[in-house]
């Protein structure tokens, strides 16, 4: 049993039940809320160890609720639930210093891996036990990136697409795609959004 408290906010009752039950079976104390307003009210009372929130909801969406939660407690880790893994969403999440995202439909193994990672980061952020996280300490040198790959990854982390990077580096978009595949392999990631979240902070 972990004992960590998790606030799960989503306006889909089926998702609240299934994901909530999975987290409870994993030993977490789970509070569910069907709206951003309800979730924010719950957080004000309990100050949960982790918040998992749907991006798209009526009235108060996930990013707005996340902003308010960060104002109440900047150290609270927040994960976004979304079926829309867009660059705009990732960049906005970076600005808010959100910790991770989970794509719908939710994969149970992926969910537990990311929940564990977010809670570990919260523990490691304790001043008495400082331990920098991956996003702050990713060393491109140690990853074995070439000079050109470093140039590509720096632009990609800022949200530029392949065609834009190609123009800035005076190479073809095909060459950019080739470099990106090698970069993903060396950094151990699988999606461009992961690159932005990892390096964009």
Secondary structure, DSSP 8 states (H G I E B T S, - for coil): ----EEEEE-S-HHHHHHHHHHHHHTT-EEEEESSHHHHHHHHHHH--SEEEEES--SSS-HHHHHHHHHHH-TT-EEEEEES---HHHHHHHHHTT--EEEESS--HHHHHHHHHHHHHHHHHTSGGG----HHHH--HHHHT--HHHHHHHHHHTTT--HHHHHHHHTS-HHHHHHHHHHHHHHHT--SHHHHHHHH--
